Amino acid sequence: MQAYRHILLATDFSEFSEPAAQRAAELAQRYGADLTLIYILEHFPEDIPIDSIAPEDVDPRKFLTHRAHLELKELAARNGWEKANREFLVSMRSAKAEIVRFAGQNQVDLIVLGSHGRQGIQGLPGSTANGVINAASCDVLAVRAPQ
């Protein structure tokens, strides 16, 4: 088995993504791989949590962009990943399509993500993970959250 060189952690900052973050860190350390953290904002989801809604006097795109950068920075700091790349993308496409596109363009050889996340009532549980598993040209690890 060939060692992984570039691991992509796709996160939605939900509690379901924490075990995936820990697994990605373990694998990156084990293989000496580069680690990239990515968050995709599907521009603009209709069923976002109330704490993700910008105040009236703030541009929603700027608010969500700033918030995502802060959460990526906190995730990296919390897990000791000072050297991890952090990417935030606003997309008209689905998160699964952007994760697969990013991985293909950046020589990612392993994508790690939670098996369930913030999908609201619009998506089926695990639909992003299933989409990535079926579309990615590299290995994908969907990490289950403890129950």
DRENMIDO-401317 format. One record per residue (C-alpha): x negated, y, z negated; residue in three letters. Coordinates in steps of 0.02 Angstrom, whole numbers, padded with zeros to 5 digits, always signed. Layout:
BEGIN
XYZALA/...
END
This chain:
BEGIN
+00000+00000+00000MET/-00067+00169+00050GLN/-00077+00304-00083ALA/+00041+00452-00068TYR/-00044+00616-00023ARG/+00100+00741-00026HIS/+00254+00718-00135ILE/+00408+00827-00117LEU/+00522+00846-00267LEU/+00693+00907-00212ALA/+00787+00980-00360THR/+00954+01062-00391ASP/+00908+01105-00573PHE/+01045+00990-00640SER/+01019+00868-00782GLU/+01015+00731-00651PHE/+00859+00803-00573SER/+00753+00800-00733GLU/+00713+00612-00726PRO/+00666+00635-00542ALA/+00550+00779-00590ALA/+00464+00671-00720GLN/+00444+00527-00596ARG/+00374+00643-00462ALA/+00246+00708-00587ALA/+00193+00532-00636GLU/+00171+00480-00455LEU/+00077+00639-00407ALA/-00043+00612-00551GLN/-00063+00426-00514ARG/-00104+00455-00331TYR/-00191+00623-00347GLY/-00059+00689-00227ALA/-00007+00867-00190ASP/+00162+00906-00265LEU/+00288+01026-00190THR/+00448+01076-00279LEU/+00593+01129-00168ILE/+00764+01201-00201TYR/+00887+01228-00059ILE/+01028+01353-00074LEU/+01163+01306+00049GLU/+01209+01482+00103HIS/+01331+01509+00018PHE/+01415+01360-00064PRO/+01598+01386-00106GLU/+01596+01283-00264ASP/+01444+01348-00357ILE/+01444+01350-00547PRO/+01507+01511-00627ILE/+01334+01551-00698ASP/+01269+01559-00519SER/+01384+01701-00468ILE/+01299+01870-00452ALA/+01364+02019-00551PRO/+01469+02140-00449GLU/+01331+02269-00429ASP/+01197+02144-00371VAL/+01171+02074-00196ASP/+01217+01888-00210PRO/+01072+01831-00100ARG/+00944+01930-00202LYS/+01021+01868-00365PHE/+01017+01685-00314LEU/+00844+01700-00237THR/+00773+01778-00395HIS/+00859+01649-00504ARG/+00796+01502-00399ALA/+00617+01567-00405HIS/+00628+01584-00594LEU/+00699+01408-00614GLU/+00563+01333-00502LEU/+00431+01425-00603LYS/+00507+01362-00767GLU/+00518+01183-00701LEU/+00335+01190-00651ALA/+00281+01265-00818ALA/+00386+01143-00919ARG/+00300+00996-00835ASN/+00123+01067-00826GLY/+00124+01085-00636TRP/+00029+01247-00618GLU/-00044+01188-00452LYS/+00121+01132-00377ALA/+00186+01224-00225ASN/+00358+01298-00251ARG/+00478+01323-00105GLU/+00648+01403-00101PHE/+00752+01403+00057LEU/+00919+01482+00096VAL/+00999+01383+00234SER/+01156+01380+00339MET/+01124+01192+00352ARG/+01151+01061+00219SER/+01023+01028+00083ALA/+00993+00853+00149LYS/+00953+00919+00324ALA/+00833+01050+00255GLU/+00744+00926+00141ILE/+00715+00808+00287VAL/+00661+00951+00402ARG/+00540+01022+00272PHE/+00465+00850+00237ALA/+00436+00819+00422GLY/+00355+00988+00451GLN/+00241+00978+00299ASN/+00169+00802+00310GLN/+00264+00742+00157VAL/+00247+00555+00133ASP/+00365+00536-00016LEU/+00524+00629-00061ILE/+00585+00613-00241VAL/+00759+00671-00292LEU/+00896+00631-00415GLY/+01028+00507-00359SER/+01168+00625-00414HIS/+01174+00812-00436GLY/+01276+00970-00418ARG/+01394+00929-00279GLN/+01556+00998-00350GLY/+01719+00934-00282ILE/+01663+00957-00102GLN/+01536+00816-00094GLY/+01532+00638-00148LEU/+01412+00595-00289PRO/+01243+00558-00217GLY/+01285+00618-00042SER/+01126+00723-00029THR/+01018+00578-00087ALA/+01105+00458+00033ASN/+01084+00579+00176GLY/+00899+00602+00141VAL/+00871+00415+00123ILE/+00952+00383+00292ASN/+00871+00527+00387ALA/+00694+00545+00319ALA/+00547+00474+00414SER/+00448+00450+00253CYS/+00478+00354+00092ASP/+00618+00418-00021VAL/+00639+00383-00206LEU/+00812+00419-00277ALA/+00792+00419-00466VAL/+00942+00375-00573ARG/+00977+00476-00728ALA/+00991+00375-00889PRO/+01170+00341-00940GLN/
END
